[in-house]
């Protein structure tokens, strides 16, 4: 009997150990898997939403906002100048910087003819001045991009020659042309501060990703000569080139005495990916912000320049959109919610990386014109020029423009999943919480650290991008916020 009793106790002990193991394994499994929230549909079905906890700490200030919004006026510059409703839409969104080309046949090119021998030109500034005045009237200022990296003769001022040895204009002539812009604005009293010398010069010295150091040297001479002449005319202006985050460019520039007044870069993240690929949403937060084999992150460029010159450069994302141009039309996702999410992620990244301006390419496009092309896109614009009605990219910019100002305090936030990005700040006593759902799947967001009632503004696929509008309402911060897929939502807590 004693032996039998000992066997029984041993068996109970083993059972207890096994039960403890099962409980421990269950707990570990629960912790390892995403938590879920449930929603009961009208038919009684239960939907399980992966839960994401976002914690906001209003007492922890992590920095201040230095970002202002901007947009490009390409072919639509004349439409903007002559259409008050577009000026009102731009002013209402608090845009502060407007970028303009000089080199396209559709651009407001003031140079009627350039004389190579005298290094002077005949100019008609009527269109340029009237456009600049309209820009100042909406509370913004212009940035002029002079010249283009694809150095075709048609892109140069009429009469200007190129050096057959370099394929570039002669530096002294190009510098005199650029200086003429600065001198003109000084003469008429228009405080134009920002310039880029040669748009996308990478087409010249880095064609098809084939780096040519000799050509980069030719370009450096052209750029520095223009830089010096323009600064002699007005020492207060700021000049850059949009290749400033390319590793090969900035390494060469620093080594050989290249000059810059700010860091400029262009950001398009859709190259080389298929229509359903979410890679652009990853690149939105990485490209030009995190150093890789091709680009430096903008803060690393700042540090390299500071190490060499003892100067901390400002930064401008001077041309930006979800996707770049395509020969058969534009990417239709630009105006869809996924393109809007990309835009929100890029704006957030600019804020967190102390970028001073982000310029959206571009203000408007004609849907009827673009939809004659095979891709079925709507153009690059934020606004449909057919009827002056905004698309989602405009409404997103307006959420930022209405509620974020220079100097606003940024607040600490954390998220338990990279699927949901967050950003928070104080604006005029109101706590703003931006939530971005990066995946086209449902998520249940639980906010921690704040309580009470709040207002929200939301963009998602509930409302079609073809008839877009911002959804508004109230939310109990004690309840979860469910997203059905790609979403941008701004929550405002007044007290």
C-alpha positions as CSV (number, residue, x, y, z in Angstrom):
1,X,0.0,0.0,0.0
2,X,2.8,2.4,0.9
3,X,4.3,1.8,-2.5
4,X,1.0,2.3,-4.2
5,X,0.5,5.6,-2.3
6,X,3.9,6.9,-3.3
7,X,3.1,6.2,-7.0
8,X,-0.2,8.1,-6.6
9,X,1.6,11.2,-5.1
10,X,4.2,11.1,-7.8
11,X,1.5,10.9,-10.5
12,X,-0.2,14.0,-9.0
13,X,3.1,15.8,-8.9
14,X,3.7,15.0,-12.6
15,X,0.2,16.1,-13.5
16,X,0.7,19.4,-11.7
17,X,4.0,20.1,-13.5
18,X,2.3,19.3,-16.8
19,X,-0.6,21.6,-16.0
20,X,1.8,24.4,-15.1
21,X,3.7,23.9,-18.4
22,X,0.4,24.1,-20.3
23,X,-0.6,27.4,-18.5
24,X,2.9,28.9,-19.1
25,X,2.8,27.9,-22.7
26,X,-0.6,29.5,-23.2
27,X,0.5,32.7,-21.5
28,X,3.6,32.9,-23.7
29,X,1.6,32.2,-26.8
30,X,-0.9,35.0,-25.9
31,X,2.0,37.4,-25.3
32,X,3.7,36.4,-28.6
33,X,0.6,36.9,-30.8
34,X,-1.0,40.3,-31.5
35,X,-3.8,41.1,-29.2
36,X,-7.2,41.5,-30.8
37,X,-10.4,43.5,-30.3
38,X,-13.8,42.2,-31.5
39,X,-16.6,43.8,-33.4
40,X,-20.0,42.3,-33.7
41,X,-21.6,43.0,-37.1
42,X,-25.4,43.6,-37.7
43,X,-25.7,39.9,-38.7
44,X,-24.2,38.7,-35.4
45,X,-20.8,37.7,-36.9
46,X,-17.7,38.5,-34.8
47,X,-14.8,40.2,-36.5
48,X,-11.4,40.0,-34.8
49,X,-9.3,43.1,-35.3
50,X,-5.5,43.0,-34.6
51,X,-5.0,45.5,-31.7
52,X,-2.4,48.2,-31.7
53,X,-1.7,50.3,-28.6
54,X,-0.6,53.9,-29.2
55,X,0.6,55.7,-26.0
56,X,0.7,59.4,-25.9
57,X,2.7,61.2,-23.2
58,X,1.6,64.9,-23.3
59,X,4.1,65.8,-20.6
60,X,7.1,64.7,-22.6
61,X,8.1,67.2,-25.2
62,X,10.5,65.7,-27.8
63,X,11.1,68.8,-30.0
64,X,9.5,71.6,-32.0
65,X,8.0,71.6,-35.5
66,X,10.1,73.4,-38.1
67,X,8.2,72.2,-41.2
68,X,6.1,74.4,-43.5
69,X,4.2,73.2,-46.6
70,X,4.8,74.0,-50.2
71,X,3.7,73.1,-53.7
72,X,5.0,73.1,-57.3
73,X,3.6,75.2,-60.1
74,X,4.6,73.5,-63.3
75,X,2.5,73.9,-66.5
76,X,-0.4,75.2,-64.4
77,X,1.4,78.4,-63.2
78,X,-0.7,80.6,-65.5
79,X,-3.9,78.9,-64.5
80,X,-3.0,79.6,-60.8
81,X,-2.2,83.2,-61.6
82,X,-5.5,83.8,-63.3
83,X,-7.8,81.7,-61.2
84,X,-8.6,83.2,-57.8
85,X,-10.2,80.0,-56.5
86,X,-6.9,78.2,-56.8
87,X,-5.2,81.1,-54.9
88,X,-7.8,80.8,-52.2
89,X,-7.4,77.1,-51.8
90,X,-3.6,77.5,-51.5
91,X,-3.9,80.3,-49.0
92,X,-6.5,78.4,-46.9
93,X,-4.0,75.5,-46.5
94,X,-1.2,77.9,-45.3
95,X,1.3,76.9,-48.0
96,X,4.5,78.9,-47.6
97,X,6.8,78.0,-50.5
98,X,6.0,77.7,-54.2
99,X,8.5,76.2,-56.7
100,X,8.7,77.3,-60.3
101,X,10.8,76.2,-63.4
102,X,12.3,78.5,-66.0
103,X,13.4,76.0,-68.5
104,X,10.2,74.3,-70.0
105,X,8.4,75.7,-73.0
106,X,5.4,76.0,-70.7
107,X,7.4,77.8,-68.0
108,X,7.3,81.6,-67.3
109,X,10.7,82.1,-69.0
110,X,11.6,85.8,-69.0
111,X,14.7,85.5,-71.3
112,X,13.8,86.5,-74.8
113,X,17.3,86.2,-76.1
114,X,20.8,85.7,-74.6
115,X,23.9,87.3,-76.1
116,X,26.9,85.0,-75.5
117,X,29.5,87.7,-76.4
118,X,28.2,90.4,-74.1
119,X,27.0,87.9,-71.4
120,X,23.7,89.8,-71.2
121,X,20.1,89.0,-72.1
122,X,16.9,90.6,-73.3
123,X,14.3,90.0,-70.7
124,X,10.5,90.4,-70.4
125,X,9.7,89.9,-66.7
126,X,5.9,90.6,-67.0
127,X,4.8,87.0,-66.4
128,X,7.4,86.3,-63.7
129,X,6.6,89.4,-61.7
130,X,2.8,89.0,-61.8
131,X,3.2,85.3,-60.7
132,X,5.6,86.2,-57.9
133,X,3.2,88.9,-56.7
134,X,0.3,86.4,-56.5
135,X,2.5,84.0,-54.5
136,X,3.3,86.7,-52.0
137,X,-0.4,87.7,-51.8
138,X,-1.3,84.2,-50.5
139,X,1.3,84.4,-47.8
140,X,3.9,82.3,-49.5
141,X,7.2,83.0,-51.3
142,X,8.7,81.5,-54.5
143,X,11.7,79.2,-55.1
144,X,13.0,79.3,-58.6
145,X,14.7,76.3,-60.2
146,X,17.0,77.6,-63.0
147,X,18.0,75.2,-65.7
148,X,17.6,71.4,-66.1
149,X,20.0,68.5,-65.9
150,X,19.0,67.1,-69.3
151,X,21.1,69.7,-71.1
152,X,19.2,70.0,-74.4
153,X,19.6,73.3,-76.2
154,X,15.8,73.8,-76.0
155,X,16.1,73.9,-72.2
156,X,18.6,76.8,-72.2
157,X,17.8,80.5,-72.8
158,X,17.5,81.2,-76.5
159,X,21.0,82.1,-77.9
160,X,23.0,80.5,-75.1
161,X,25.7,78.1,-76.2
162,X,27.0,74.9,-74.7
163,X,30.7,74.0,-74.4
164,X,31.3,70.9,-76.6
165,X,33.9,69.6,-74.2
166,X,31.5,69.5,-71.2
167,X,28.0,69.5,-72.7
168,X,27.1,72.4,-70.3
169,X,26.7,76.1,-70.8
170,X,29.9,78.1,-70.3
171,X,30.1,78.8,-66.6
172,X,30.6,82.6,-66.9
173,X,27.5,82.9,-69.2
174,X,25.4,80.7,-67.1
175,X,26.4,82.6,-64.0
176,X,25.5,85.9,-65.7
177,X,22.1,84.6,-66.6
178,X,21.4,83.4,-63.0
179,X,22.7,86.7,-61.6
180,X,20.2,88.6,-63.9
181,X,17.4,86.9,-61.9
182,X,18.7,88.1,-58.6
183,X,19.4,91.6,-59.9
184,X,16.0,91.9,-61.3
185,X,14.2,91.1,-58.1
186,X,16.5,93.4,-56.2
187,X,15.6,96.2,-58.7
188,X,11.9,95.8,-58.4
189,X,11.8,95.2,-54.7
190,X,10.5,91.6,-54.7
191,X,12.2,89.7,-51.8
192,X,12.9,86.4,-53.6
193,X,15.2,84.3,-51.4
194,X,15.3,80.7,-52.7
195,X,17.0,79.3,-55.8
196,X,18.0,76.0,-57.1
197,X,20.7,75.9,-59.8
198,X,19.9,73.2,-62.3
199,X,17.0,70.9,-61.7
200,X,17.9,67.2,-61.4
201,X,21.5,67.6,-62.6
202,X,21.9,63.9,-61.9
203,X,20.6,63.4,-65.5
204,X,24.0,64.9,-66.5
205,X,26.6,63.5,-64.1
206,X,24.7,60.3,-63.0
207,X,22.8,59.1,-66.1
208,X,21.2,55.6,-65.6
209,X,23.1,55.2,-62.3
210,X,26.4,55.4,-64.1
211,X,28.5,57.8,-62.0
212,X,30.8,60.1,-63.9
213,X,33.1,62.0,-61.6
214,X,34.5,64.1,-64.5
215,X,31.1,65.4,-65.3
216,X,30.4,66.1,-61.7
217,X,33.5,68.2,-61.7
218,X,32.3,70.2,-64.7
219,X,28.9,70.7,-62.9
220,X,30.6,71.8,-59.7
221,X,32.5,74.6,-61.7
222,X,29.2,75.7,-63.3
223,X,27.3,75.7,-60.0
224,X,30.0,77.5,-57.9
225,X,30.5,80.2,-60.6
226,X,26.7,80.9,-60.6
227,X,26.6,80.7,-56.8
228,X,29.3,83.4,-56.4
229,X,27.8,85.7,-59.0
230,X,24.3,85.4,-57.5
231,X,25.6,86.0,-53.9
232,X,27.5,89.0,-55.1
233,X,24.2,90.5,-56.3
234,X,22.4,89.6,-53.1
235,X,24.3,88.0,-50.2
236,X,21.1,87.1,-48.4
237,X,19.7,84.6,-51.0
238,X,19.8,80.8,-50.4
239,X,21.0,78.5,-53.2
240,X,21.2,74.7,-53.5
241,X,20.9,71.7,-55.8
242,X,18.5,68.8,-55.4
243,X,21.2,66.1,-55.5
244,X,22.4,67.1,-52.0
245,X,21.5,63.8,-50.3
246,X,23.2,61.6,-53.0
247,X,26.3,60.1,-51.4
248,X,28.5,60.5,-54.4
249,X,27.4,64.1,-54.9
250,X,27.9,65.3,-51.3
251,X,31.1,63.4,-50.8
252,X,32.6,65.0,-53.9
253,X,31.1,68.4,-53.1
254,X,32.7,68.5,-49.7
255,X,36.0,67.2,-50.9
256,X,36.3,69.7,-53.8
257,X,34.8,72.9,-52.3
258,X,31.3,72.8,-53.6
259,X,29.0,75.4,-52.1
260,X,25.4,75.0,-50.7
261,X,23.1,77.2,-48.5
262,X,20.6,74.4,-47.8
263,X,20.1,70.7,-48.3
264,X,17.7,70.0,-51.2
265,X,16.3,66.6,-52.3
266,X,13.5,65.2,-54.5
267,X,11.5,62.3,-53.2
268,X,9.6,59.8,-55.4
269,X,9.3,56.3,-53.9
270,X,7.4,54.2,-56.5
271,X,10.2,53.4,-58.9
272,X,10.6,49.7,-59.7
273,X,7.6,48.4,-57.8
274,X,4.3,46.9,-59.0
275,X,0.9,48.5,-58.4
276,X,0.1,46.4,-55.3
277,X,3.5,46.6,-53.7
278,X,3.7,48.5,-50.4
279,X,7.4,49.3,-50.8
280,X,6.7,53.0,-51.3
281,X,5.2,53.1,-47.8
282,X,8.5,51.8,-46.4
283,X,10.6,54.1,-48.5
284,X,8.5,57.1,-47.4
285,X,10.1,56.8,-44.0
286,X,13.6,55.7,-45.1
287,X,14.7,57.2,-48.4
288,X,16.6,60.4,-47.8
289,X,16.0,60.0,-44.0
290,X,18.1,56.8,-43.4
291,X,21.5,56.5,-44.9
292,X,21.9,53.6,-47.4
293,X,24.2,52.7,-50.3
294,X,22.9,55.5,-52.6
295,X,21.6,58.3,-50.4
296,X,22.6,59.8,-47.1
297,X,19.9,60.6,-44.5
298,X,19.3,64.3,-44.4
299,X,20.7,64.5,-40.8
300,X,23.9,62.7,-41.9
301,X,24.3,65.3,-44.6
302,X,23.9,68.0,-42.0
303,X,26.5,66.4,-39.8
304,X,29.0,65.9,-42.7
305,X,28.6,69.6,-43.7
306,X,28.9,70.8,-40.1
307,X,32.1,68.7,-39.7
308,X,33.6,70.4,-42.7
309,X,32.2,74.0,-42.4
310,X,30.9,74.4,-38.9
311,X,27.5,75.3,-40.3
312,X,24.1,73.5,-39.8
313,X,22.2,73.6,-43.1
314,X,18.4,73.8,-43.3
315,X,16.7,71.3,-45.6
316,X,14.0,71.4,-48.3
317,X,12.2,68.4,-49.8
318,X,11.9,70.5,-53.0
319,X,9.9,68.1,-55.1
320,X,7.8,65.2,-53.8
321,X,5.0,62.8,-54.9
322,X,4.1,59.2,-54.5
323,X,5.3,58.3,-58.0
324,X,7.2,60.0,-60.7
325,X,6.1,60.5,-64.3
326,X,5.5,57.6,-66.7
327,X,5.4,57.8,-70.5
328,X,1.8,56.3,-70.6
329,X,0.3,58.5,-67.9
330,X,0.5,59.0,-64.2
331,X,0.1,56.5,-61.4
332,X,-3.6,56.4,-60.4
333,X,-2.6,55.7,-56.7
334,X,-1.4,59.3,-56.3
335,X,-4.9,60.6,-55.5
336,X,-6.0,57.4,-53.8
337,X,-5.9,56.7,-50.1
338,X,-2.7,54.7,-50.4
339,X,-1.0,57.7,-52.0
340,X,-2.3,59.9,-49.3
341,X,-0.9,57.6,-46.6
342,X,2.5,57.8,-48.3
343,X,2.2,61.6,-48.3
344,X,1.3,61.6,-44.5
345,X,4.3,59.3,-43.8
346,X,6.6,61.5,-45.7
347,X,5.3,64.7,-43.9
348,X,5.8,62.9,-40.6
349,X,9.3,61.9,-41.5
350,X,10.1,65.5,-42.6
351,X,8.9,66.8,-39.3
352,X,10.9,64.3,-37.3
353,X,14.0,64.9,-39.3
354,X,13.9,68.7,-39.0
355,X,13.1,69.5,-42.7
356,X,12.0,73.1,-43.2
357,X,9.8,72.7,-46.3
358,X,8.1,69.9,-48.2
359,X,7.0,70.9,-51.7
360,X,4.3,68.7,-53.3
361,X,4.5,68.2,-57.0
362,X,2.1,69.7,-58.0
363,X,-0.8,72.0,-57.2
364,X,-3.2,70.9,-60.0
365,X,-3.8,68.6,-63.0
366,X,-6.6,68.0,-65.4
367,X,-8.4,64.6,-64.8
368,X,-10.0,64.7,-68.2
369,X,-6.7,65.2,-69.9
370,X,-4.9,62.5,-67.9
371,X,-7.6,59.9,-68.3
372,X,-7.1,59.8,-72.0
373,X,-3.8,58.0,-71.3
374,X,-3.5,54.2,-70.6
375,X,-2.7,54.3,-66.9
376,X,-6.0,56.0,-66.0
377,X,-4.2,58.3,-63.6
378,X,-5.4,61.8,-62.6
379,X,-2.1,63.6,-63.0
380,X,0.2,64.8,-60.2
381,X,-2.1,67.4,-58.8
382,X,-3.8,68.0,-55.5
383,X,-6.7,69.8,-57.2
384,X,-8.6,68.8,-60.3
385,X,-8.2,71.8,-62.7
386,X,-11.3,70.7,-64.6
387,X,-13.6,71.9,-61.7
388,X,-11.2,73.3,-59.0
389,X,-12.2,70.4,-56.7
390,X,-9.6,69.0,-54.4
391,X,-8.4,65.4,-54.2
392,X,-7.3,63.6,-51.0
393,X,-3.7,64.9,-51.2
394,X,-5.0,68.4,-50.8
395,X,-7.3,67.5,-47.9
396,X,-4.3,65.9,-46.2
397,X,-2.1,69.0,-46.7
398,X,-5.0,71.1,-45.3
399,X,-5.1,68.9,-42.1
400,X,-1.5,69.8,-41.5
401,X,-1.8,73.4,-42.7
402,X,-4.8,74.1,-40.5
403,X,-3.4,72.5,-37.3
404,X,0.4,72.6,-37.4
405,X,2.6,75.8,-37.1
406,X,6.2,76.6,-36.8
407,X,7.4,76.2,-33.2
408,X,4.6,73.8,-32.2
409,X,5.8,71.4,-29.5
410,X,6.1,67.8,-30.5
411,X,4.9,65.2,-28.0
412,X,6.2,61.7,-27.3
413,X,4.2,58.8,-28.7
414,X,4.9,55.1,-29.1
415,X,3.1,52.3,-31.0
416,X,3.2,48.6,-30.4
417,X,3.1,47.9,-34.1
418,X,4.9,49.4,-37.1
419,X,1.6,49.1,-39.0
420,X,0.4,52.2,-37.2
421,X,2.6,55.4,-37.1
422,X,1.8,58.2,-34.8
423,X,2.8,61.8,-34.3
424,X,1.5,64.3,-31.7
425,X,1.9,68.0,-31.0
426,X,0.4,70.9,-29.2
427,X,-1.1,73.7,-31.3
428,X,-2.7,76.7,-29.5
429,X,-3.5,74.6,-26.5
430,X,-5.0,71.7,-28.5
431,X,-3.3,68.3,-28.4
432,X,-3.2,66.9,-32.0
433,X,-2.6,63.1,-32.5
434,X,-2.0,61.9,-36.0
435,X,-2.4,58.2,-36.7
436,X,-1.4,56.6,-40.0
437,X,-2.5,53.0,-40.9
438,X,0.2,51.8,-43.3
439,X,-1.4,48.5,-44.2
440,X,-4.5,47.7,-46.2
441,X,-6.0,45.6,-43.4
442,X,-8.2,46.3,-40.4
443,X,-6.6,47.4,-37.1
444,X,-8.1,48.3,-33.7
445,X,-6.2,51.2,-32.2
446,X,-6.3,51.7,-28.5
447,X,-5.0,55.1,-27.2
448,X,-3.3,55.2,-23.9
449,X,-2.2,58.2,-21.8
450,X,-5.2,60.4,-22.6
451,X,-8.9,60.2,-21.7
452,X,-12.2,62.0,-22.4
453,X,-13.8,63.1,-25.6
454,X,-12.1,64.2,-28.8
455,X,-12.8,65.3,-32.3
456,X,-11.5,63.4,-35.3
457,X,-10.8,64.0,-39.0
458,X,-10.4,60.9,-41.1
459,X,-9.4,59.9,-44.6
460,X,-10.0,56.3,-45.7
461,X,-11.6,54.2,-48.4
462,X,-15.1,54.6,-46.9
463,X,-15.4,57.6,-49.2
464,X,-14.1,57.1,-52.8
465,X,-11.1,59.1,-53.9
466,X,-13.1,60.1,-56.9
467,X,-15.5,62.1,-54.7
468,X,-13.3,62.7,-51.7
469,X,-14.2,64.3,-48.4
470,X,-12.8,64.3,-44.9
471,X,-15.0,62.3,-42.4
472,X,-15.5,64.1,-39.1
473,X,-17.0,63.3,-35.7
474,X,-16.4,62.7,-32.0
475,X,-14.6,59.8,-30.3
476,X,-14.6,58.5,-26.7
477,X,-10.9,58.0,-26.0
478,X,-11.7,55.1,-23.8
479,X,-12.9,53.1,-26.8
480,X,-10.8,51.6,-29.6
481,X,-10.6,53.4,-33.0
482,X,-11.1,50.8,-35.7
483,X,-9.5,51.3,-39.2
484,X,-10.6,49.2,-42.2
485,X,-7.3,49.6,-44.2
486,X,-5.2,52.5,-45.3
487,X,-6.2,55.4,-43.1
488,X,-5.0,58.9,-41.9
489,X,-6.8,60.2,-38.9
490,X,-6.2,63.4,-36.9
491,X,-7.6,63.4,-33.3
492,X,-7.9,66.6,-31.4
493,X,-8.1,66.9,-27.6
494,X,-9.0,70.4,-26.5
495,X,-8.5,69.9,-22.8
